[in-house]
Amino acid sequence: MGEDPGAKRAPVTDNGDPEQIRGEIETTRQELGDTVAALSAKADVKAQAKRKIEDTKATVADKKDEVLSKAQEAAPQSAVTTASRAAEQARQNPLPFAAAGAFAFGFLAGWASKG
């Protein structure tokens, strides 16, 4: 790939030895097969797209873990305590949180239907 096509060719013999000619033919077939496989891989857009998607997913997952780790390190203990208290309050008295959730859902549904 990216090389001069004639750079790896086996030398052609003039002696006419059938075994040597068969060997040269087999070498040429292998080289041709490798070339066809390389061209097929380059032309397979679907496989290239899948590889790119998998690479991007892995990169995003790594970044997500990194950001979460940094956020946990940076979050003060009081914020964690406040979040825990809010969650406990929501469990004890869910009506205000349900009302706020319903309002937010209605707002977003109305906004989405306009667009």
PASEBA-1860 file (N, C-alpha, C; in nm, 3 decimals):
! residues 115
1> MGEDPGAK> 0.083/-0.118/0.000/0.000/0.000/0.000/0.088/0.123/0.000 ~ 0.068/0.209/-0.095/0.145/0.331/-0.104/0.284/0.309/-0.161 ~ 0.311/0.189/-0.207/0.443/0.160/-0.262/0.434/0.150/-0.413 ~ 0.551/0.155/-0.475/0.559/0.137/-0.619/0.516/-0.006/-0.651 ~ 0.418/-0.025/-0.741/0.367/-0.160/-0.769/0.475/-0.258/-0.814 ~ 0.578/-0.211/-0.878/0.681/-0.302/-0.926/0.796/-0.321/-0.829 ~ 0.787/-0.264/-0.710/0.899/-0.266/-0.618/0.929/-0.404/-0.562 ~ 0.828/-0.492/-0.549/0.848/-0.622/-0.486/0.841/-0.738/-0.584
9> RAPVTDNG> 0.838/-0.712/-0.708/0.822/-0.818/-0.806/0.943/-0.912/-0.806 ~ 0.911/-1.040/-0.824/1.019/-1.139/-0.835/1.080/-1.126/-0.974 ~ 1.209/-1.147/-0.983/1.273/-1.135/-1.115/1.225/-1.246/-1.209 ~ 1.209/-1.212/-1.334/1.166/-1.309/-1.435/1.290/-1.382/-1.485 ~ 1.279/-1.514/-1.491/1.394/-1.593/-1.536/1.381/-1.625/-1.683 ~ 1.495/-1.645/-1.746/1.498/-1.677/-1.888/1.528/-1.824/-1.913 ~ 1.554/-1.902/-1.807/1.597/-2.040/-1.831/1.482/-2.135/-1.861 ~ 1.356/-2.097/-1.837/1.243/-2.180/-1.875/1.220/-2.298/-1.783
17> DPEQIRGE> 1.278/-2.300/-1.664/1.256/-2.409/-1.568/1.111/-2.402/-1.520 ~ 1.030/-2.508/-1.544/0.887/-2.506/-1.509/0.862/-2.486/-1.359 ~ 0.942/-2.545/-1.274/0.922/-2.530/-1.130/0.946/-2.386/-1.085 ~ 1.048/-2.326/-1.142/1.079/-2.187/-1.107/0.969/-2.094/-1.159 ~ 0.919/-2.122/-1.278/0.810/-2.041/-1.334/0.685/-2.056/-1.249 ~ 0.654/-2.179/-1.204/0.537/-2.200/-1.116/0.554/-2.121/-0.986 ~ 0.674/-2.121/-0.931/0.700/-2.046/-0.809/0.679/-1.897/-0.830 ~ 0.725/-1.847/-0.943/0.706/-1.705/-0.974/0.559/-1.672/-0.992
25> IETTRQEL> 0.486/-1.764/-1.055/0.342/-1.743/-1.073/0.272/-1.740/-0.938 ~ 0.309/-1.831/-0.849/0.247/-1.834/-0.716/0.279/-1.708/-0.637 ~ 0.402/-1.662/-0.646/0.440/-1.537/-0.578/0.360/-1.420/-0.632 ~ 0.346/-1.415/-0.763/0.268/-1.307/-0.826/0.122/-1.314/-0.783 ~ 0.066/-1.435/-0.775/-0.074/-1.451/-0.729/-0.091/-1.400/-0.587 ~ 0.004/-1.432/-0.501/-0.004/-1.386/-0.362/0.005/-1.234/-0.355 ~ 0.095/-1.177/-0.430/0.107/-1.031/-0.432/-0.021/-0.967/-0.484 ~ -0.078/-1.026/-0.587/-0.202/-0.973/-0.644/-0.316/-0.985/-0.542
33> GDTVAALS> -0.320/-1.099/-0.473/-0.423/-1.118/-0.369/-0.411/-1.016/-0.258 ~ -0.287/-0.988/-0.216/-0.265/-0.887/-0.112/-0.310/-0.749/-0.160 ~ -0.280/-0.718/-0.284/-0.319/-0.589/-0.341/-0.471/-0.576/-0.347 ~ -0.537/-0.681/-0.392/-0.684/-0.679/-0.400/-0.744/-0.665/-0.261 ~ -0.689/-0.736/-0.163/-0.740/-0.725/-0.026/-0.723/-0.583/0.028 ~ -0.609/-0.522/0.001/-0.585/-0.385/0.047/-0.682/-0.288/-0.020 ~ -0.704/-0.305/-0.148/-0.798/-0.217/-0.219/-0.941/-0.238/-0.170 ~ -0.977/-0.362/-0.142/-1.111/-0.391/-0.090/-1.132/-0.323/0.045
41> AKADVKAQ> -1.031/-0.330/0.130/-1.042/-0.267/0.263/-1.058/-0.116/0.249 ~ -0.986/-0.056/0.155/-0.999/0.089/0.135/-1.135/0.125/0.078 ~ -1.190/0.039/-0.005/-1.317/0.068/-0.070/-1.438/0.036/0.018 ~ -1.418/-0.037/0.128/-1.529/-0.077/0.214/-1.563/0.036/0.309 ~ -1.647/0.127/0.262/-1.683/0.246/0.338/-1.760/0.208/0.464 ~ -1.846/0.108/0.454/-1.927/0.067/0.569/-1.838/0.018/0.683 ~ -1.739/-0.064/0.651/-1.648/-0.113/0.755/-1.564/0.001/0.813 ~ -1.522/0.094/0.729/-1.446/0.208/0.778/-1.532/0.293/0.872
49> AKRKIEDT> -1.658/0.311/0.837/-1.748/0.390/0.921/-1.769/0.320/1.056 ~ -1.787/0.188/1.054/-1.805/0.114/1.179/-1.681/0.127/1.268 ~ -1.563/0.116/1.207/-1.439/0.131/1.284/-1.431/0.270/1.346 ~ -1.466/0.370/1.268/-1.462/0.508/1.317/-1.560/0.528/1.432 ~ -1.679/0.469/1.419/-1.780/0.480/1.525/-1.730/0.414/1.652 ~ -1.673/0.295/1.640/-1.621/0.225/1.757/-1.508/0.304/1.822 ~ -1.421/0.361/1.741/-1.312/0.443/1.796/-1.368/0.565/1.869 ~ -1.469/0.628/1.810/-1.530/0.747/1.871/-1.600/0.710/2.001
57> KATVADKK> -1.670/0.596/2.002/-1.737/0.551/2.125/-1.636/0.529/2.236 ~ -1.525/0.466/2.202/-1.422/0.440/2.302/-1.365/0.571/2.355 ~ -1.341/0.666/2.266/-1.288/0.796/2.307/-1.386/0.869/2.397 ~ -1.514/0.867/2.361/-1.617/0.935/2.440/-1.628/0.869/2.578 ~ -1.625/0.737/2.583/-1.634/0.667/2.711/-1.515/0.703/2.800 ~ -1.397/0.709/2.742/-1.279/0.748/2.819/-1.292/0.890/2.872 ~ -1.337/0.981/2.787/-1.354/1.121/2.829/-1.460/1.133/2.938 ~ -1.568/1.057/2.925/-1.676/1.061/3.024/-1.622/1.018/3.160
65> DEVLSKAQ> -1.547/0.907/3.160/-1.490/0.859/3.286/-1.394/0.963/3.346 ~ -1.316/1.026/3.261/-1.221/1.128/3.306/-1.294/1.247/3.367 ~ -1.400/1.293/3.298/-1.476/1.409/3.347/-1.548/1.375/3.478 ~ -1.607/1.256/3.486/-1.674/1.217/3.610/-1.576/1.208/3.726 ~ -1.460/1.155/3.697/-1.357/1.146/3.802/-1.317/1.284/3.851 ~ -1.294/1.375/3.757/-1.256/1.511/3.794/-1.369/1.580/3.870 ~ -1.493/1.558/3.829/-1.607/1.620/3.896/-1.621/1.568/4.038 ~ -1.598/1.440/4.057/-1.606/1.384/4.191/-1.495/1.438/4.280
73> EAAPQSAV> -1.378/1.457/4.222/-1.267/1.514/4.299/-1.294/1.660/4.334 ~ -1.356/1.733/4.241/-1.378/1.876/4.261/-1.502/1.906/4.345 ~ -1.597/1.812/4.350/-1.722/1.837/4.422/-1.695/1.839/4.572 ~ -1.734/1.946/4.637/-1.717/1.951/4.782/-1.815/1.856/4.850 ~ -1.778/1.812/4.966/-1.862/1.717/5.040/-1.999/1.777/5.069 ~ -2.006/1.909/5.088/-2.135/1.972/5.118/-2.232/1.957/5.002 ~ -2.182/1.961/4.878/-2.271/1.944/4.762/-2.327/1.803/4.760 ~ -2.244/1.706/4.794/-2.291/1.567/4.799/-2.395/1.552/4.909
81> TTASRAAE> -2.370/1.615/5.022/-2.465/1.608/5.134/-2.597/1.675/5.096 ~ -2.591/1.790/5.030/-2.711/1.861/4.987/-2.791/1.777/4.888 ~ -2.722/1.714/4.795/-2.791/1.629/4.697/-2.857/1.510/4.768 ~ -2.789/1.455/4.866/-2.847/1.343/4.942/-2.972/1.387/5.017 ~ -2.965/1.506/5.076/-3.082/1.558/5.149/-3.199/1.582/5.053 ~ -3.171/1.637/4.936/-3.278/1.663/4.839/-3.342/1.532/4.793 ~ -3.261/1.431/4.772/-3.315/1.301/4.731/-3.401/1.241/4.842 ~ -3.358/1.256/4.966/-3.435/1.204/5.079/-3.567/1.278/5.093
89> QARQNPLP> -3.563/1.410/5.074/-3.687/1.490/5.080/-3.783/1.449/4.970 ~ -3.731/1.422/4.851/-3.817/1.381/4.739/-3.883/1.248/4.770 ~ -3.811/1.160/4.839/-3.872/1.031/4.876/-3.980/1.050/4.983 ~ -3.958/1.141/5.077/-4.053/1.161/5.186/-4.176/1.241/5.141 ~ -4.159/1.338/5.054/-4.269/1.423/5.010/-4.260/1.441/4.858 ~ -4.307/1.344/4.780/-4.285/1.348/4.635/-4.375/1.446/4.560 ~ -4.480/1.499/4.620/-4.575/1.584/4.549/-4.510/1.708/4.487 ~ -4.431/1.787/4.558/-4.371/1.906/4.495/-4.277/1.868/4.379
97> FAAAGAFA> -4.204/1.761/4.395/-4.112/1.720/4.289/-4.188/1.667/4.168 ~ -4.299/1.596/4.194/-4.381/1.546/4.084/-4.445/1.663/4.009 ~ -4.492/1.763/4.083/-4.552/1.880/4.020/-4.449/1.954/3.934 ~ -4.329/1.970/3.987/-4.224/2.037/3.910/-4.189/1.956/3.786 ~ -4.184/1.825/3.800/-4.154/1.738/3.685/-4.263/1.747/3.580 ~ -4.390/1.749/3.623/-4.501/1.760/3.528/-4.497/1.894/3.456 ~ -4.466/2.000/3.529/-4.456/2.132/3.468/-4.344/2.133/3.363 ~ -4.230/2.079/3.400/-4.116/2.077/3.307/-4.150/1.994/3.183
105> FGFLAGWA> -4.217/1.880/3.204/-4.256/1.797/3.090/-4.353/1.871/2.999 ~ -4.452/1.937/3.058/-4.549/2.013/2.978/-4.483/2.125/2.902 ~ -4.391/2.193/2.967/-4.318/2.302/2.901/-4.240/2.251/2.782 ~ -4.166/2.141/2.802/-4.085/2.085/2.694/-4.172/2.029/2.582 ~ -4.283/1.966/2.618/-4.373/1.911/2.515/-4.432/2.025/2.431 ~ -4.471/2.136/2.494/-4.524/2.250/2.420/-4.419/2.313/2.332 ~ -4.299/2.323/2.384/-4.188/2.382/2.307/-4.155/2.292/2.187 ~ -4.154/2.162/2.207/-4.120/2.069/2.100/-4.228/2.068/1.990
113> SKG> -4.354/2.084/2.028/-4.461/2.080/1.929/-4.463/2.206/1.842 ~ -4.409/2.317/1.891/-4.403/2.440/1.812/-4.297/2.432/1.704 ~ -4.187/2.357/1.734/-4.073/2.352/1.644/-4.098/2.258/1.534
END
